[in-house]
Amino acid sequence: MLGLMVVAAVLAVVWMPWRVSGGGAGSSGAGAAGSGLARVRERVARVVGRAGVLGKRADEPVDMAVVLDLAAAALGSGLSIPGTLKALDAAIGGAARTQTANLLLMGATWEEAWEDLHRDRLRDALRAAWTDGAAPVPLIQRSAQSLRLQRQRNAKEAAARLGARLVMPLGLCFLPAFILLGVVPVVAGAAGRLFGL
């Protein structure tokens, strides 16, 4: 959700009409373009910062799929695994991943570095990359996709269970209404004709 808000904010900032005003008669085009770019950066930072502050509470955990997407983006841009862990802590808050990154850089084994953190998908996805040298980005993307598919399956199962649970209460509500509005008038009309009432 936060990722969608950030993308929407960036698109809104990019598509908004911008007016770059020069500093005066002696200002160069490059200086005006640079100040315009600085304004764009400031506005993007304000909008993204506002979206992050309004969209998240400090005690609310960040969605693991978003964490995996951020890690894949960081690794895809060329960061190392410890650098990615530090960048994740800088982006979403906390210091546990930074401590893990520092332990990895100092030569700790994978298990020693991660012993203070609970087991999560990021740890599992990065294990093969750190220990065996496998490409980390496809592993992380596959893990994020698997998490999203699992959530989608769980939501569909919950919706199916809800539908099964709602049959009885809805049936109990609609059956008396059907009898009173559909069956009783037909029976009363037929009885009236039959008995001449």
N, C-alpha and C positions, 0 to 999 in steps of 0.2 A: 504494500500500500504506500509506504514511504517512497519507494522507488518510482512509483507512478506519479506521485506528487512532485518529485524532483524533476522528472522528465517533462511534466506539464508546465512546471515553472520555467524551465529552460526554454521550452518551445514558446511560451507566452512572451518571454523576454526577447527572444530572437525575432518573433514576428511583429512586435510592437513597433510603431513608427518612431524612429530616433531622429533627433535633431541635434547635430553637432554644431555648436556655435564656436566661431573663431575668437581668439583673444583680442583681435584688433587688426589694424592695417598691416602690422609687421609680422603677424603670426603665419607660420608656414602650414601647408596642408598636412605635412607629416605630424606636426605638433597637434593640430586639430583632430586628426585621426587617432593619435595616441590618447588624447584626452577623452575622445568618444569611446575608445576601447576601455579606458579606465572606468568610465561611467557604466559601461555595460557590465564589466566585471563586478563593480560595486553593487549594481542592481541585482545581478544574478546571485551574489553572495547574500544579499539581504533577503531575497525571495527564498532561496534554498534554506538559509538559516531559519527564517520564519516558518517554513514548512516543517522543518525538523523539530522546532520548539513546539509548535502547535500540534503536530501530528503524533508526538511521542511524549509519554511521561517518563520521568527519570528512572522510576523503578520498574517500568515495563520492559521485558526482555525483547530483543530484536529477533525478528523472524529468522529462523535458520536458513530458509531458502534465500533470503536477501543477503545473509552473511556469506553463503556459498557463492552467490552471484558476484558480490564485492571481491571475494578472494579470487575468483576466476578472472575478473577484470584486472586485478592487481598483478596476478601471475602472468596474464596475457600481455600486459604492458612491459614485462621484463623484470619485475621485482623477484627477489629470491623468496624462499618460503619464510625465513625469519623476517625479512622486510615486509612481506605480506601480513604476517601476524601483527607486526607493529603498526602497520597502516590500518588494519582492522580495529585495533584498540583505539587508535586516534580517531577513526570514523564513528565508531559506535560506543565508545567509552569503555573504561576499564583498564586494568593493567595486567591481567592474568596472562593474556596472550603475549604481551611484551616480555614478561618474565620467562615464558616458555621459549620465545625467540632468543633471548639472551642466553638461556641455558643451552640451546642448540648451537649457538655460535661459540660457546665456550667448550664444546665437545661432549656434552652430555648425550646419553643414548636417547632414543625416541621415547621410551617408556619413562625414563627419569625426568625428562623435560616436561612431559604431560601429566605427571602424577598428581599435581595439584588441581588440575582441571577435570571436570567430569567428562565422561566419554561422549563425544558428539560426532556428527557426520563429517565435520571439517577435519577433525583429527583422523578419522578413518580414511577419508579421501586423500589426505596428504601423506599418510604413512608409506604407501608404496612409492610415492615420488621421492621421499626423503631416504628411505632405506634401500630401494632398488633402482632409483634413477628413472622411474617411469614419468611420462609427461603428466604434470599435475592438472592442467586445465581440463582435458576430457574427463578425468576422474571426478573432478569437482562438478562439472556441468552434468554429468550422468547422475551424481548424487543429488543435486538440486532437482533434476527432472524426476528422479525416483521419489523424492520427498513430495513434490507437487502431485504426482500421480497417486501416491498413497493417500494424501489428503483428499483428493478428488474421489477416490474409491470410498473412503470413509464417509464423506458427505453424501454420496449416492446411497450407501447402505443406511445411513441415518434417515435420509428422506424416505426410503422404502419402509423402514421400521415405523416411521411416523405415520405413513399412509395406512399401514396395517393397524396401528393403534387407534387411528381416528375413525375406522369403519364402524365400530360398535357405538361410540357416543353419537356420531352423526346419524346412524341408523335409528337410534333411540329417539333422536330429536325429530327426524323427518317422518318416521312411521306414524306417529299420532297425527301429525299435520296432514299426511296423505290420507289417512282414514277419515279425518274430520272434513277435509276439503274435497276429497275425491270420491270416497266410497259412500259416506253417509248421505250426501245429496242424491246420488244415484239410487241407493236403496230406498230412501224416503220417497223419491219420485215414483219408483216402481211400485212401492207399497201403496202410495196414494192412488194410483191408477187401478191397481189390483183390487183394493178394497173400496174404491169409489170415494175417497176422501177429497 
